Amino acid sequence: TYRIVASNAGPSAVAGAMVSNSFPATLSACSWLCIAGSGAVCPAAGSGDISAAVDLAVGAQVTFHATCLIDAGATGTLTSTASIAMPAGGTDPVPGNNTASDSDTLDAMLPPRTRANWTQISSGTPSARINHGMAHDPLSGQSLVFGGVSGGFLNDLYQYQPSTGWAPVAAGTPLPSARRSHSFAAGNGSAYLYAGVASAGSVSDFWRYTPGSGWVQLDPGGASSPTHPGVRLGATALFDPVRNQFVFFGGRRSGTPTNETWAFQLASNTWLRLDPGGSSSAVPAVRESHSLVYDPDLDAYLLFGGDGGGATGAPHYNDIWLYVPGSGWTLRDPGGVAGPDRPTLRSTPAMAYDSVRKRHIMHGGSDILS
């Protein structure tokens, strides 16, 4: 994986500068995407060597993320050099800083495996349930499960540590009401809970759980408005550790599927609507029961799949969208016919980011609405 950043230190804006990178011959199946910062323009994605024209305002930058496969017999050192060239007629006051190289020494490679194996690492403890929330906090290293349905609505909390297994959490009071289909995410040492369906109907409250301190209600909820998302079920959430905010997309509000993007900003305990959604093709279609994952290497949010509202006959999706804070949504894969290189249409998939191998892993889901 390569990360290439091109920026403009001035003194003037540049249109049509060429970013180039020829990958080593021992790499294959290279693909890349480009994220443009404020004041910048670049191609969304491509494959093979990079040769892309970019526009850069003063102080703006573009970031290319490239992923390749290393040939099984490759040895020695991989060296890749990226460069940026001024367009004709332009003047670069410091031409000596327009190239950068990266060299990596290859270790001995293990024999390739065609299929990974699942291993059951723990069993029991939390009761069987559906429509619960589960989130992993990288800071504490623990995973948490809250609520769901098992005969009736639940509001129990369990933690999982790889070294000790499952354990119930005596959370004390106050405590969120029992519920299902809520949004749940964790990060920076805490877990966050928003909305869902309780025994009395849909709710819109927002809670934080911190080990050792228990639950705290940060927002009692409110009606839908430009400053509050209102009730919601089936929305999927993530935690953005860079901006210290809980982010969710879509879900159903009073029976109507949505495609809004909201953030609860923990510095001020207030909601901010990041994107109003709507019928534009520039944003994901209305949906619920999708996957939404924070990618720390891209500093962006990746959305996959879902269904169009939970009703019989509602569409399922297998498209991929990327949300870059400050720039908005970009379609990365329109989805379509499933095959060896694309999963089937589905809702309720489980998805997580593998920071070691720089990839998103998706498992399971449902392609049936009844």
N, C-alpha and C positions, 0 to 999 in steps of 0.2 A: 504494500500500500504506500502510495506517495501522496504528499500534500504540498501543493505548489501555490504560493501566494505572490501575486503581482500587485504592486501599489504604485501610486503616483505622488511623489513628494513635491511636485510643482516645477516651475512656477505657473504652468498653464495646463488646461485640460487637454486630454489626448483622445482622439477618435480613430479607431482602426489599428491600434498597436497589436502586433502579432505575438502571441505566446506560443512557444514551440517546445516540445520535448519528444525526443526519439528514445523509446525504451530499449533496453539491452536485448540482444537477439535471443537470449535464453528465457525471456518472458513471452508469454502468449496470452491470448484472450483478454487483452487489456481493454478496460472500459473506464470512462471517467464522467464526472459531473462537475459543473461549475456553479458556485454560489456567488452572486454579485452583491456586494455591499451597497450602502446608500451612495448614489452618484455614479454607479458603475453598471455596465451592461456586458454580458458574455453569453455564449451559447449554453443552453441548459445541460446538455450531455452529448457524449460521443463515444466512439470506440477506436481502438488502435492508437497510433501516435497522436500527440496533441499538436494541432496547428489551428489556432483559434484567434479571431480578431476580437479585441475587447475595447470598450470605451471607458475612460477613467477620468472623472473630475479630480481636481486637486484634493488630495487626502483620501481618495477612494481606493478600494482594493477589490480584487476578485480572488477566489480561492478554488483551485482545482483539486479534486480528490480522485485519484486514479487507483484502480485495483487490477492486478495481473496475476496470472498463474506462473509459477516457476517450473521450468522443465525438470522432470524427475532426475535427469542425469547432469544437471547443472552443477558446476563446482567453481571455486575461486571467489572472485569479487564481482559484484554487480555495481556498475557505475551508470548513473543517469544524470543528464545535464539538461536543465531547463533554461530558457532564455526569453527575453522580450525585446522586440525591435520596434523602434519608432516608425510611424508611417512616413511616406515620402513627403518632404517639405517640412517635417518637424525637426525641432532642435532639442537635443538631450544635453543638459548642462553637465551631467555626470554619467557618461556612457560606460564607465568601468564597473558599475554595479548591476548590469543587466543580465548576468548569468549566475547560476548557482548549481552546484553538483552535490550528489549524494552517493556514497559508496558503502556497500554492505558486503561483509564476508559471509559466505554460505556455510552453515554447519552441515554435518552429515544428515541426510534426510532419512526418515523412517520409511519403511515400505508403505506404499499407499493402501488405504482401506477404502473399500467400496461402500461400506455401510457401517454407521456407528451403532452401538448397542445401548439400550436402556437398562439401567440398574435401579431397582427399588431401594432407596436409602432409608426410608422410614415408612411406617404404616400406623394406622389407627389414630387415636386421640381425638381430633376434630370429627364430629359426626358427619356422615354423608350429607351433602347439601348442594344446592344450586343457587345461582344468582347472588353469590357472595362477592366480596372484594378481597383480592390478594395483591400484596405489593412487597417488593424487596428494597431495603435501605442499604446502599453500599457503605455508608458511614459506619453503621452498627454491625453490618454483616448478617442481619436477621431478616426473615420474611414474616409478614403478619397476615392473618386472615380475620376478617370481620363479617359477621352477620350472614345473611342469605336466608334460604328456606329449607327446612327439614321438618315436614309436618306443619309447622307454623313458622312465623317470622322469628329470626334470631338477632340478638345483639351481643353475642359472646365474642371474645377476642383471643386468638391463639398466636403464639410466636414459634418460629422454627429456627433453630440454630444447628448448623451441620454437625457440631461437636456433641450436642446434647439431645437433638431431636425436638419433638413437639412438646409444648407446655402451655396450659391455659394461663391467661393473664388476669389476675384479680385487679380490675381497673378502678374499682371504687365508684364514687359519685362525684360530679354528675356523669351521666352516661348517655350516649346517643340512643334514641329509640330503636327498637327492633325493626329491621327493614331488609329489603332486597333491591337488586338492580341499581345500587348506588355507584358512585364514582369513588375510587380509592387509589391513592398513590403515596409514595414514601420517599424521603430524602432528607439529608442534613440532620439525621438523628430523630426524625419524627414521622408520623403517618398522618394523612389528611383524608377526611371523609366528607363527601358532599351529596346531598339530596337522596333520591331513591324513592321507594314506595314503602310506607309504614302501614300499620293496621288501619289507620284512619284515612289513608289516602296518600297522595304524593306530597313530598316535603322538599324544602329548599334550604335547610340549615347547613352550616359548615363547621366542622370540628377538627381539632388537632389532638393527636395522642403522642405523648412523649414518655418513654420508659422512665420510671421513677417519679413521674409527676402526674400521670393519668391523663384523662380527657379534659379539654377546655373547649367550650363553644365560642368560636370566633365570630360567627354571624348567625343570628336566629332565623334568618331567611327573610323572604319578601316576595312581592309580586314582580312579574316580569316587567322590565323597563330598560331603557338604554344604559342604566348603571347597575342592573341586577338581572341575572339570568332567570330567576324564578324557579319553579319546580322543574325537575328533570329526572328521567329514568333511562337507563341504557346508554348513557354517555360514558365514554372512556377517557381516562385521565392519565397524566404523567406529572412528575415533579421536575421543574427546571432549576437545577442547583446554581446556575450562573446568575439568574435573575431572582432567585429565591421566591418562586411563584408556582402555584398549582394551576395546571392548565387542563381544560377539557374541551372536547369537540362533540358536536351533535347531540344525539339522544332525543327522547320524546318529551315534549312539554304539553301537558293536558291533551294527550292523544295525538298530537301533531308532531311528526318527525322534523328535526331541524338540522341546520348545518352551520350554526354559529360556532365561533371559537372564543372562549373566555379564559381569563386568568384571574386567580385570587392572589393579590399581591400582599405577601406576608409582612412587608415592612410597614404597610399602612392599614392592613386588614380591610381592604376594599376590593371590589370587583372591577375589572377592566375588560371591555369587549374588544378583543383583538381583531376580529373579523365578523361582520354582520351576516355573512352567508348570502343566501339569495339564489336566484336561478342562473347566475353567470357560470359559464364553463370554466372560469378561472379559479373556481373553488370546488371542493368535493361536493357531490350530491348529498341531499339529506339522507341521514342514516343513523343507525344505532348498532350496538353489539359489534363494533369494529375493534381493531387494535390501534393503539397510539403509544409510541415509544420515543423517549428522548435519546438522541444520538450525540454523545459528548464530543466525538471527533468532528462532526459537522456543525455542532452547536445548533441543532435543528430538530424538528419533530417529524417523525415518520408515521404515516397512517396507512393501514391496509384493511381492505375488505369491509365486512359489515352487511347489513340488510336495510332496506328502505322503509322500515317502520314497524316491523313485527306482524303485519297483517298477512292473511293468506294471499298469495300472488304478488307480494311485494318483491322487488328485485333484490338479488344478492350481488355482491361485488367482489372482484379480485384485483382492483386497481391499487396503485401506490401513489401517494401524494407526500410532498415534503413541504413543511412550513418553516421558513427561516424568519426568526424574530426581526422585525423591522422591514421585511421585504414581502411577506405573505406566502400564499400557497403556490406550489408548482407541481404539475402533473408529471410524475416520473415514469409510470407505466400505466397505460390506459386499461390494462387487463384484457380479457377476451378468452379465447379458446385455451383450455388447460392442456398441458403437455409436460415433457421432461423439464422444461425451463420455466414453467408457470403453474402455480397451484390452482385448484378449482375455485369457483365462486363459493363464498362461505361467510357465515356470521359466527360470532363468539370464538374466533381463533385466539390462542394464547401466543404471545410474542414477547421476545426479550432481546436485548442487545448484547452481543459477545464482544467485549472490548479488547480481548486478546487477539482475536482473529478478524476484528473489524467487520462484523456482519450481524444482520438481524436473523434470529431463528424463530420460525413460526411452527406451531403444532396444533393439529386438530381443528375443531369447529363443527359447524352444521351447515348443510346445504338444503335443508328441508324446512319449510314453514307450514304448519298445520293449524 
